[in-house]
Every structure is written in C-alpha cells, then in structure tokens.
Amino acid sequence: MRAFDGQFSDNKPIRRSMEEKRRLLAELEQTLAGMKPHTSPTLRDSIKGRILELRADIGAGKR
C-alpha cells in the first residue's frame, strides 16, 4: 500500500506550536525528575538533550 502526501509515515519533522512545545518540555522535565537511579545513562542523556533543544527552540521563538 502506498503512502499519500502528508501522511504521518512521511519522513518529515513534526511541526508543533509553542504551546505544544511548552507542554512537551514540562512532560520531559517531569519524566527526568521521576526516573529511578538505575535508569540507563543513555536514556537520561537523550532526554536531557531533547530538553535543551526545546528550551533553545522556545527561547528563539520568544524573540
């Protein structure tokens, strides 16, 4: 079955509004805070990286 243009399976970044980005940032920060000590360092670094990206993106959008 072929995909049609604009389908979610397309290899395109998801566009989010500022409100959605703020909500995602809050969720990721809560997830990071609630992680157990035995959680994989790679997973922690991945979430921290995404948080930094979102903060930079939100900060750039305020200008």
Predicted model as a PDB file, atoms N, CA, C, CB and O in Angstrom, pLDDT in the B-factor column:
MODEL        1                                                                  
ATOM      1  N   MET A   1       0.850  -1.174   0.000  1.00 52.00           N  
ATOM      2  CA  MET A   1       0.000   0.000   0.000  1.00 52.00           C  
ATOM      3  C   MET A   1       0.897   1.239   0.000  1.00 52.00           C  
ATOM      4  CB  MET A   1      -0.968  -0.003   1.227  1.00 52.00           C  
ATOM      5  O   MET A   1       1.841   1.323   0.785  1.00 52.00           O  
ATOM      6  N   ARG A   2       0.609   2.177  -0.860  1.00 60.00           N  
ATOM      7  CA  ARG A   2       1.424   3.372  -0.978  1.00 60.00           C  
ATOM      8  C   ARG A   2       0.923   4.473  -0.057  1.00 60.00           C  
ATOM      9  CB  ARG A   2       1.442   3.857  -2.415  1.00 60.00           C  
ATOM     10  O   ARG A   2      -0.276   4.612   0.184  1.00 60.00           O  
ATOM     11  N   ALA A   3       1.868   5.249   0.448  1.00 60.00           N  
ATOM     12  CA  ALA A   3       1.525   6.387   1.308  1.00 60.00           C  
ATOM     13  C   ALA A   3       1.098   7.562   0.436  1.00 60.00           C  
ATOM     14  CB  ALA A   3       2.729   6.787   2.219  1.00 60.00           C  
ATOM     15  O   ALA A   3       1.559   7.709  -0.696  1.00 60.00           O  
ATOM     16  N   PHE A   4       0.223   8.385   0.970  1.00 65.00           N  
ATOM     17  CA  PHE A   4      -0.155   9.600   0.258  1.00 65.00           C  
ATOM     18  C   PHE A   4       0.592  10.774   0.869  1.00 65.00           C  
ATOM     19  CB  PHE A   4      -1.692   9.831   0.310  1.00 65.00           C  
ATOM     20  O   PHE A   4       1.062  10.691   2.004  1.00 65.00           O  
ATOM     21  N   ASP A   5       0.702  11.862   0.125  1.00 63.00           N  
ATOM     22  CA  ASP A   5       1.454  13.029   0.573  1.00 63.00           C  
ATOM     23  C   ASP A   5       0.871  13.591   1.858  1.00 63.00           C  
ATOM     24  CB  ASP A   5       1.468  14.103  -0.511  1.00 63.00           C  
ATOM     25  O   ASP A   5      -0.342  13.775   1.960  1.00 63.00           O  
ATOM     26  N   GLY A   6       1.726  13.869   2.846  1.00 62.00           N  
ATOM     27  CA  GLY A   6       1.277  14.436   4.104  1.00 62.00           C  
ATOM     28  C   GLY A   6       0.924  13.400   5.158  1.00 62.00           C  
ATOM     29  O   GLY A   6       0.498  13.753   6.257  1.00 62.00           O  
ATOM     30  N   GLN A   7       1.096  12.137   4.835  1.00 66.00           N  
ATOM     31  CA  GLN A   7       0.789  11.083   5.793  1.00 66.00           C  
ATOM     32  C   GLN A   7       1.837  11.093   6.907  1.00 66.00           C  
ATOM     33  CB  GLN A   7       0.737   9.694   5.094  1.00 66.00           C  
ATOM     34  O   GLN A   7       2.986  11.471   6.675  1.00 66.00           O  
ATOM     35  N   PHE A   8       1.447  10.682   8.105  1.00 63.00           N  
ATOM     36  CA  PHE A   8       2.343  10.696   9.250  1.00 63.00           C  
ATOM     37  C   PHE A   8       3.583   9.837   9.039  1.00 63.00           C  
ATOM     38  CB  PHE A   8       1.611  10.231  10.472  1.00 63.00           C  
ATOM     39  O   PHE A   8       4.612  10.096   9.662  1.00 63.00           O  
ATOM     40  N   SER A   9       3.517   8.834   8.187  1.00 64.00           N  
ATOM     41  CA  SER A   9       4.671   7.972   7.978  1.00 64.00           C  
ATOM     42  C   SER A   9       5.729   8.618   7.091  1.00 64.00           C  
ATOM     43  CB  SER A   9       4.230   6.667   7.374  1.00 64.00           C  
ATOM     44  O   SER A   9       6.812   8.057   6.922  1.00 64.00           O  
ATOM     45  N   ASP A  10       5.436   9.789   6.520  1.00 62.00           N  
ATOM     46  CA  ASP A  10       6.447  10.505   5.750  1.00 62.00           C  
ATOM     47  C   ASP A  10       7.620  10.844   6.651  1.00 62.00           C  
ATOM     48  CB  ASP A  10       5.859  11.785   5.116  1.00 62.00           C  
ATOM     49  O   ASP A  10       7.454  11.024   7.857  1.00 62.00           O  
ATOM     50  N   ASN A  11       8.784  10.930   6.075  1.00 67.00           N  
ATOM     51  CA  ASN A  11       9.980  11.226   6.858  1.00 67.00           C  
ATOM     52  C   ASN A  11      10.144  12.743   6.975  1.00 67.00           C  
ATOM     53  CB  ASN A  11      11.243  10.581   6.209  1.00 67.00           C  
ATOM     54  O   ASN A  11      11.064  13.322   6.397  1.00 67.00           O  
ATOM     55  N   LYS A  12       9.256  13.371   7.718  1.00 69.00           N  
ATOM     56  CA  LYS A  12       9.270  14.817   7.906  1.00 69.00           C  
ATOM     57  C   LYS A  12       9.170  15.111   9.400  1.00 69.00           C  
ATOM     58  CB  LYS A  12       8.107  15.503   7.119  1.00 69.00           C  
ATOM     59  O   LYS A  12       8.518  14.371  10.138  1.00 69.00           O  
ATOM     60  N   PRO A  13       9.812  16.185   9.844  1.00 71.00           N  
ATOM     61  CA  PRO A  13       9.676  16.543  11.264  1.00 71.00           C  
ATOM     62  C   PRO A  13       8.246  16.967  11.587  1.00 71.00           C  
ATOM     63  CB  PRO A  13      10.657  17.675  11.630  1.00 71.00           C  
ATOM     64  O   PRO A  13       7.539  17.523  10.746  1.00 71.00           O  
ATOM     65  N   ILE A  14       7.842  16.695  12.810  1.00 74.00           N  
ATOM     66  CA  ILE A  14       6.506  17.087  13.251  1.00 74.00           C  
ATOM     67  C   ILE A  14       6.540  18.563  13.620  1.00 74.00           C  
ATOM     68  CB  ILE A  14       6.025  16.216  14.459  1.00 74.00           C  
ATOM     69  O   ILE A  14       7.403  18.989  14.387  1.00 74.00           O  
ATOM     70  N   ARG A  15       5.631  19.333  13.094  1.00 82.00           N  
ATOM     71  CA  ARG A  15       5.555  20.746  13.429  1.00 82.00           C  
ATOM     72  C   ARG A  15       4.679  20.915  14.656  1.00 82.00           C  
ATOM     73  CB  ARG A  15       5.009  21.573  12.243  1.00 82.00           C  
ATOM     74  O   ARG A  15       3.542  20.445  14.701  1.00 82.00           O  
ATOM     75  N   ARG A  16       5.237  21.602  15.656  1.00 87.00           N  
ATOM     76  CA  ARG A  16       4.497  21.823  16.898  1.00 87.00           C  
ATOM     77  C   ARG A  16       4.373  23.313  17.159  1.00 87.00           C  
ATOM     78  CB  ARG A  16       5.189  21.120  18.088  1.00 87.00           C  
ATOM     79  O   ARG A  16       5.263  24.093  16.820  1.00 87.00           O  
ATOM     80  N   SER A  17       3.257  23.700  17.765  1.00 91.00           N  
ATOM     81  CA  SER A  17       3.067  25.095  18.151  1.00 91.00           C  
ATOM     82  C   SER A  17       3.873  25.358  19.421  1.00 91.00           C  
ATOM     83  CB  SER A  17       1.551  25.424  18.367  1.00 91.00           C  
ATOM     84  O   SER A  17       4.361  24.422  20.053  1.00 91.00           O  
ATOM     85  N   MET A  18       4.010  26.623  19.791  1.00 93.00           N  
ATOM     86  CA  MET A  18       4.753  26.973  21.004  1.00 93.00           C  
ATOM     87  C   MET A  18       4.111  26.346  22.242  1.00 93.00           C  
ATOM     88  CB  MET A  18       4.827  28.501  21.164  1.00 93.00           C  
ATOM     89  O   MET A  18       4.811  25.889  23.145  1.00 93.00           O  
ATOM     90  N   GLU A  19       2.792  26.326  22.279  1.00 94.00           N  
ATOM     91  CA  GLU A  19       2.088  25.737  23.429  1.00 94.00           C  
ATOM     92  C   GLU A  19       2.383  24.241  23.532  1.00 94.00           C  
ATOM     93  CB  GLU A  19       0.560  25.971  23.312  1.00 94.00           C  
ATOM     94  O   GLU A  19       2.603  23.726  24.629  1.00 94.00           O  
ATOM     95  N   GLU A  20       2.387  23.545  22.399  1.00 94.00           N  
ATOM     96  CA  GLU A  20       2.699  22.119  22.405  1.00 94.00           C  
ATOM     97  C   GLU A  20       4.142  21.879  22.841  1.00 94.00           C  
ATOM     98  CB  GLU A  20       2.456  21.513  21.018  1.00 94.00           C  
ATOM     99  O   GLU A  20       4.427  20.919  23.556  1.00 94.00           O  
ATOM    100  N   LYS A  21       5.055  22.756  22.408  1.00 93.00           N  
ATOM    101  CA  LYS A  21       6.454  22.623  22.807  1.00 93.00           C  
ATOM    102  C   LYS A  21       6.611  22.836  24.306  1.00 93.00           C  
ATOM    103  CB  LYS A  21       7.329  23.618  22.038  1.00 93.00           C  
ATOM    104  O   LYS A  21       7.371  22.120  24.957  1.00 93.00           O  
ATOM    105  N   ARG A  22       5.903  23.812  24.857  1.00 95.00           N  
ATOM    106  CA  ARG A  22       5.974  24.055  26.302  1.00 95.00           C  
ATOM    107  C   ARG A  22       5.432  22.856  27.083  1.00 95.00           C  
ATOM    108  CB  ARG A  22       5.188  25.328  26.673  1.00 95.00           C  
ATOM    109  O   ARG A  22       5.999  22.460  28.101  1.00 95.00           O  
ATOM    110  N   ARG A  23       4.331  22.287  26.596  1.00 96.00           N  
ATOM    111  CA  ARG A  23       3.741  21.123  27.253  1.00 96.00           C  
ATOM    112  C   ARG A  23       4.699  19.927  27.197  1.00 96.00           C  
ATOM    113  CB  ARG A  23       2.391  20.760  26.596  1.00 96.00           C  
ATOM    114  O   ARG A  23       4.875  19.216  28.187  1.00 96.00           O  
ATOM    115  N   LEU A  24       5.313  19.715  26.034  1.00 95.00           N  
ATOM    116  CA  LEU A  24       6.267  18.616  25.889  1.00 95.00           C  
ATOM    117  C   LEU A  24       7.480  18.826  26.791  1.00 95.00           C  
ATOM    118  CB  LEU A  24       6.713  18.482  24.426  1.00 95.00           C  
ATOM    119  O   LEU A  24       7.980  17.873  27.388  1.00 95.00           O  
ATOM    120  N   LEU A  25       7.952  20.062  26.893  1.00 96.00           N  
ATOM    121  CA  LEU A  25       9.081  20.372  27.773  1.00 96.00           C  
ATOM    122  C   LEU A  25       8.740  20.041  29.223  1.00 96.00           C  
ATOM    123  CB  LEU A  25       9.474  21.856  27.645  1.00 96.00           C  
ATOM    124  O   LEU A  25       9.550  19.441  29.929  1.00 96.00           O  
ATOM    125  N   ALA A  26       7.562  20.423  29.663  1.00 97.00           N  
ATOM    126  CA  ALA A  26       7.145  20.135  31.037  1.00 97.00           C  
ATOM    127  C   ALA A  26       7.048  18.628  31.273  1.00 97.00           C  
ATOM    128  CB  ALA A  26       5.795  20.807  31.340  1.00 97.00           C  
ATOM    129  O   ALA A  26       7.450  18.141  32.329  1.00 97.00           O  
ATOM    130  N   GLU A  27       6.524  17.896  30.309  1.00 97.00           N  
ATOM    131  CA  GLU A  27       6.411  16.438  30.443  1.00 97.00           C  
ATOM    132  C   GLU A  27       7.789  15.784  30.520  1.00 97.00           C  
ATOM    133  CB  GLU A  27       5.617  15.850  29.263  1.00 97.00           C  
ATOM    134  O   GLU A  27       8.010  14.882  31.328  1.00 97.00           O  
ATOM    135  N   LEU A  28       8.711  16.242  29.679  1.00 96.00           N  
ATOM    136  CA  LEU A  28      10.047  15.665  29.689  1.00 96.00           C  
ATOM    137  C   LEU A  28      10.780  15.968  30.995  1.00 96.00           C  
ATOM    138  CB  LEU A  28      10.851  16.186  28.507  1.00 96.00           C  
ATOM    139  O   LEU A  28      11.505  15.121  31.517  1.00 96.00           O  
ATOM    140  N   GLU A  29      10.589  17.173  31.517  1.00 97.00           N  
ATOM    141  CA  GLU A  29      11.221  17.525  32.789  1.00 97.00           C  
ATOM    142  C   GLU A  29      10.657  16.677  33.924  1.00 97.00           C  
ATOM    143  CB  GLU A  29      11.024  19.020  33.095  1.00 97.00           C  
ATOM    144  O   GLU A  29      11.404  16.254  34.807  1.00 97.00           O  
ATOM    145  N   GLN A  30       9.357  16.424  33.914  1.00 97.00           N  
ATOM    146  CA  GLN A  30       8.750  15.564  34.929  1.00 97.00           C  
ATOM    147  C   GLN A  30       9.260  14.131  34.796  1.00 97.00           C  
ATOM    148  CB  GLN A  30       7.215  15.596  34.815  1.00 97.00           C  
ATOM    149  O   GLN A  30       9.524  13.462  35.795  1.00 97.00           O  
ATOM    150  N   THR A  31       9.394  13.670  33.563  1.00 96.00           N  
ATOM    151  CA  THR A  31       9.892  12.317  33.322  1.00 96.00           C  
ATOM    152  C   THR A  31      11.319  12.185  33.847  1.00 96.00           C  
ATOM    153  CB  THR A  31       9.836  11.972  31.814  1.00 96.00           C  
ATOM    154  O   THR A  31      11.651  11.204  34.512  1.00 96.00           O  
ATOM    155  N   LEU A  32      12.153  13.162  33.553  1.00 96.00           N  
ATOM    156  CA  LEU A  32      13.539  13.131  34.015  1.00 96.00           C  
ATOM    157  C   LEU A  32      13.612  13.158  35.535  1.00 96.00           C  
ATOM    158  CB  LEU A  32      14.323  14.307  33.433  1.00 96.00           C  
ATOM    159  O   LEU A  32      14.412  12.439  36.134  1.00 96.00           O  
ATOM    160  N   ALA A  33      12.785  13.981  36.158  1.00 96.00           N  
ATOM    161  CA  ALA A  33      12.787  14.079  37.617  1.00 96.00           C  
ATOM    162  C   ALA A  33      12.297  12.779  38.268  1.00 96.00           C  
ATOM    163  CB  ALA A  33      11.910  15.254  38.066  1.00 96.00           C  
ATOM    164  O   ALA A  33      12.729  12.439  39.370  1.00 96.00           O  
ATOM    165  N   GLY A  34      11.414  12.065  37.604  1.00 96.00           N  
ATOM    166  CA  GLY A  34      10.838  10.849  38.174  1.00 96.00           C  
ATOM    167  C   GLY A  34      11.604   9.579  37.864  1.00 96.00           C  
ATOM    168  O   GLY A  34      11.187   8.494  38.269  1.00 96.00           O  
ATOM    169  N   MET A  35      12.713   9.692  37.157  1.00 94.00           N  
ATOM    170  CA  MET A  35      13.479   8.499  36.794  1.00 94.00           C  
ATOM    171  C   MET A  35      14.177   7.904  38.002  1.00 94.00           C  
ATOM    172  CB  MET A  35      14.501   8.830  35.716  1.00 94.00           C  
ATOM    173  O   MET A  35      14.657   8.615  38.884  1.00 94.00           O  
ATOM    174  N   LYS A  36      14.219   6.611  38.018  1.00 94.00           N  
ATOM    175  CA  LYS A  36      14.900   5.872  39.083  1.00 94.00           C  
ATOM    176  C   LYS A  36      16.412   5.967  38.875  1.00 94.00           C  
ATOM    177  CB  LYS A  36      14.439   4.379  39.112  1.00 94.00           C  
ATOM    178  O   LYS A  36      16.868   6.212  37.759  1.00 94.00           O  
ATOM    179  N   PRO A  37      17.193   5.774  39.945  1.00 92.00           N  
ATOM    180  CA  PRO A  37      18.656   5.855  39.833  1.00 92.00           C  
ATOM    181  C   PRO A  37      19.270   4.819  38.886  1.00 92.00           C  
ATOM    182  CB  PRO A  37      19.267   5.694  41.193  1.00 92.00           C  
ATOM    183  O   PRO A  37      20.347   5.046  38.335  1.00 92.00           O  
ATOM    184  N   HIS A  38      18.599   3.698  38.696  1.00 94.00           N  
ATOM    185  CA  HIS A  38      19.151   2.650  37.845  1.00 94.00           C  
ATOM    186  C   HIS A  38      18.791   2.815  36.365  1.00 94.00           C  
ATOM    187  CB  HIS A  38      18.674   1.311  38.328  1.00 94.00           C  
ATOM    188  O   HIS A  38      19.095   1.940  35.555  1.00 94.00           O  
ATOM    189  N   THR A  39      18.152   3.921  36.013  1.00 93.00           N  
ATOM    190  CA  THR A  39      17.792   4.168  34.618  1.00 93.00           C  
ATOM    191  C   THR A  39      19.061   4.347  33.785  1.00 93.00           C  
ATOM    192  CB  THR A  39      16.876   5.419  34.496  1.00 93.00           C  
ATOM    193  O   THR A  39      20.054   4.904  34.254  1.00 93.00           O  
ATOM    194  N   SER A  40      19.011   3.879  32.580  1.00 95.00           N  
ATOM    195  CA  SER A  40      20.153   3.924  31.667  1.00 95.00           C  
ATOM    196  C   SER A  40      20.683   5.345  31.483  1.00 95.00           C  
ATOM    197  CB  SER A  40      19.764   3.341  30.316  1.00 95.00           C  
ATOM    198  O   SER A  40      19.895   6.259  31.242  1.00 95.00           O  
ATOM    199  N   PRO A  41      21.986   5.553  31.588  1.00 95.00           N  
ATOM    200  CA  PRO A  41      22.570   6.877  31.361  1.00 95.00           C  
ATOM    201  C   PRO A  41      22.313   7.392  29.947  1.00 95.00           C  
ATOM    202  CB  PRO A  41      24.063   6.834  31.624  1.00 95.00           C  
ATOM    203  O   PRO A  41      22.184   8.598  29.736  1.00 95.00           O  
ATOM    204  N   THR A  42      22.240   6.484  28.990  1.00 96.00           N  
ATOM    205  CA  THR A  42      21.971   6.879  27.609  1.00 96.00           C  
ATOM    206  C   THR A  42      20.577   7.475  27.485  1.00 96.00           C  
ATOM    207  CB  THR A  42      22.122   5.678  26.665  1.00 96.00           C  
ATOM    208  O   THR A  42      20.388   8.469  26.785  1.00 96.00           O  
ATOM    209  N   LEU A  43      19.609   6.883  28.153  1.00 96.00           N  
ATOM    210  CA  LEU A  43      18.248   7.398  28.130  1.00 96.00           C  
ATOM    211  C   LEU A  43      18.180   8.767  28.806  1.00 96.00           C  
ATOM    212  CB  LEU A  43      17.291   6.414  28.817  1.00 96.00           C  
ATOM    213  O   LEU A  43      17.523   9.681  28.306  1.00 96.00           O  
ATOM    214  N   ARG A  44      18.854   8.901  29.931  1.00 96.00           N  
ATOM    215  CA  ARG A  44      18.905  10.193  30.625  1.00 96.00           C  
ATOM    216  C   ARG A  44      19.503  11.276  29.732  1.00 96.00           C  
ATOM    217  CB  ARG A  44      19.722  10.072  31.921  1.00 96.00           C  
ATOM    218  O   ARG A  44      18.966  12.380  29.644  1.00 96.00           O  
ATOM    219  N   ASP A  45      20.620  10.958  29.068  1.00 97.00           N  
ATOM    220  CA  ASP A  45      21.284  11.926  28.195  1.00 97.00           C  
ATOM    221  C   ASP A  45      20.392  12.307  27.012  1.00 97.00           C  
ATOM    222  CB  ASP A  45      22.616  11.358  27.687  1.00 97.00           C  
ATOM    223  O   ASP A  45      20.370  13.460  26.581  1.00 97.00           O  
ATOM    224  N   SER A  46      19.668  11.332  26.503  1.00 96.00           N  
ATOM    225  CA  SER A  46      18.765  11.591  25.390  1.00 96.00           C  
ATOM    226  C   SER A  46      17.659  12.571  25.800  1.00 96.00           C  
ATOM    227  CB  SER A  46      18.152  10.276  24.885  1.00 96.00           C  
ATOM    228  O   SER A  46      17.351  13.510  25.066  1.00 96.00           O  
ATOM    229  N   ILE A  47      17.076  12.347  26.956  1.00 96.00           N  
ATOM    230  CA  ILE A  47      16.007  13.224  27.439  1.00 96.00           C  
ATOM    231  C   ILE A  47      16.560  14.609  27.760  1.00 96.00           C  
ATOM    232  CB  ILE A  47      15.327  12.618  28.686  1.00 96.00           C  
ATOM    233  O   ILE A  47      15.924  15.617  27.453  1.00 96.00           O  
ATOM    234  N   LYS A  48      17.746  14.665  28.379  1.00 97.00           N  
ATOM    235  CA  LYS A  48      18.361  15.957  28.674  1.00 97.00           C  
ATOM    236  C   LYS A  48      18.649  16.733  27.391  1.00 97.00           C  
ATOM    237  CB  LYS A  48      19.655  15.762  29.474  1.00 97.00           C  
ATOM    238  O   LYS A  48      18.457  17.947  27.340  1.00 97.00           O  
ATOM    239  N   GLY A  49      19.105  16.037  26.366  1.00 96.00           N  
ATOM    240  CA  GLY A  49      19.368  16.677  25.076  1.00 96.00           C  
ATOM    241  C   GLY A  49      18.106  17.243  24.460  1.00 96.00           C  
ATOM    242  O   GLY A  49      18.109  18.356  23.934  1.00 96.00           O  
ATOM    243  N   ARG A  50      17.035  16.485  24.522  1.00 96.00           N  
ATOM    244  CA  ARG A  50      15.757  16.948  23.968  1.00 96.00           C  
ATOM    245  C   ARG A  50      15.237  18.151  24.747  1.00 96.00           C  
ATOM    246  CB  ARG A  50      14.714  15.812  23.989  1.00 96.00           C  
ATOM    247  O   ARG A  50      14.664  19.068  24.158  1.00 96.00           O  
ATOM    248  N   ILE A  51      15.431  18.157  26.071  1.00 96.00           N  
ATOM    249  CA  ILE A  51      15.018  19.293  26.900  1.00 96.00           C  
ATOM    250  C   ILE A  51      15.789  20.543  26.486  1.00 96.00           C  
ATOM    251  CB  ILE A  51      15.244  18.990  28.404  1.00 96.00           C  
ATOM    252  O   ILE A  51      15.209  21.620  26.348  1.00 96.00           O  
ATOM    253  N   LEU A  52      17.102  20.393  26.289  1.00 96.00           N  
ATOM    254  CA  LEU A  52      17.915  21.541  25.864  1.00 96.00           C  
ATOM    255  C   LEU A  52      17.478  22.071  24.502  1.00 96.00           C  
ATOM    256  CB  LEU A  52      19.394  21.153  25.816  1.00 96.00           C  
ATOM    257  O   LEU A  52      17.431  23.282  24.291  1.00 96.00           O  
ATOM    258  N   GLU A  53      17.158  21.162  23.575  1.00 94.00           N  
ATOM    259  CA  GLU A  53      16.681  21.570  22.253  1.00 94.00           C  
ATOM    260  C   GLU A  53      15.380  22.359  22.363  1.00 94.00           C  
ATOM    261  CB  GLU A  53      16.480  20.342  21.352  1.00 94.00           C  
ATOM    262  O   GLU A  53      15.223  23.405  21.734  1.00 94.00           O  
ATOM    263  N   LEU A  54      14.458  21.851  23.162  1.00 95.00           N  
ATOM    264  CA  LEU A  54      13.170  22.525  23.315  1.00 95.00           C  
ATOM    265  C   LEU A  54      13.330  23.888  23.980  1.00 95.00           C  
ATOM    266  CB  LEU A  54      12.213  21.658  24.129  1.00 95.00           C  
ATOM    267  O   LEU A  54      12.682  24.853  23.575  1.00 95.00           O  
ATOM    268  N   ARG A  55      14.189  23.976  24.997  1.00 95.00           N  
ATOM    269  CA  ARG A  55      14.416  25.265  25.650  1.00 95.00           C  
ATOM    270  C   ARG A  55      14.987  26.282  24.675  1.00 95.00           C  
ATOM    271  CB  ARG A  55      15.356  25.100  26.841  1.00 95.00           C  
ATOM    272  O   ARG A  55      14.579  27.444  24.671  1.00 95.00           O  
ATOM    273  N   ALA A  56      15.931  25.844  23.849  1.00 94.00           N  
ATOM    274  CA  ALA A  56      16.518  26.737  22.849  1.00 94.00           C  
ATOM    275  C   ALA A  56      15.470  27.155  21.825  1.00 94.00           C  
ATOM    276  CB  ALA A  56      17.707  26.058  22.147  1.00 94.00           C  
ATOM    277  O   ALA A  56      15.423  28.314  21.412  1.00 94.00           O  
ATOM    278  N   ASP A  57      14.644  26.222  21.424  1.00 92.00           N  
ATOM    279  CA  ASP A  57      13.604  26.489  20.429  1.00 92.00           C  
ATOM    280  C   ASP A  57      12.560  27.474  20.992  1.00 92.00           C  
ATOM    281  CB  ASP A  57      12.919  25.161  19.994  1.00 92.00           C  
ATOM    282  O   ASP A  57      12.133  28.398  20.299  1.00 92.00           O  
ATOM    283  N   ILE A  58      12.167  27.268  22.223  1.00 91.00           N  
ATOM    284  CA  ILE A  58      11.190  28.154  22.862  1.00 91.00           C  
ATOM    285  C   ILE A  58      11.806  29.534  23.074  1.00 91.00           C  
ATOM    286  CB  ILE A  58      10.705  27.562  24.214  1.00 91.00           C  
ATOM    287  O   ILE A  58      11.147  30.554  22.872  1.00 91.00           O  
ATOM    288  N   GLY A  59      13.066  29.558  23.480  1.00 90.00           N  
ATOM    289  CA  GLY A  59      13.754  30.826  23.671  1.00 90.00           C  
ATOM    290  C   GLY A  59      13.900  31.616  22.385  1.00 90.00           C  
ATOM    291  O   GLY A  59      13.784  32.841  22.386  1.00 90.00           O  
ATOM    292  N   ALA A  60      14.154  30.914  21.285  1.00 86.00           N  
ATOM    293  CA  ALA A  60      14.270  31.577  19.988  1.00 86.00           C  
ATOM    294  C   ALA A  60      12.924  32.069  19.492  1.00 86.00           C  
ATOM    295  CB  ALA A  60      14.885  30.637  18.966  1.00 86.00           C  
ATOM    296  O   ALA A  60      12.850  33.057  18.761  1.00 86.00           O  
ATOM    297  N   GLY A  61      11.866  31.389  19.883  1.00 75.00           N  
ATOM    298  CA  GLY A  61      10.517  31.771  19.438  1.00 75.00           C  
ATOM    299  C   GLY A  61       9.965  32.984  20.153  1.00 75.00           C  
ATOM    300  O   GLY A  61       9.041  33.626  19.653  1.00 75.00           O  
ATOM    301  N   LYS A  62      10.508  33.311  21.308  1.00 71.00           N  
ATOM    302  CA  LYS A  62      10.021  34.453  22.079  1.00 71.00           C  
ATOM    303  C   LYS A  62      10.458  35.793  21.477  1.00 71.00           C  
ATOM    304  CB  LYS A  62      10.509  34.353  23.513  1.00 71.00           C  
ATOM    305  O   LYS A  62       9.838  36.828  21.719  1.00 71.00           O  
ATOM    306  N   ARG A  63      11.524  35.751  20.699  1.00 59.00           N  
ATOM    307  CA  ARG A  63      12.072  36.979  20.109  1.00 59.00           C  
ATOM    308  C   ARG A  63      11.218  37.544  19.030  1.00 59.00           C  
ATOM    309  CB  ARG A  63      13.422  36.734  19.566  1.00 59.00           C  
ATOM    310  O   ARG A  63      11.559  38.574  18.449  1.00 59.00           O  
TER     311      ARG A  63                                                      
ENDMDL                                                                          
END                                                                             
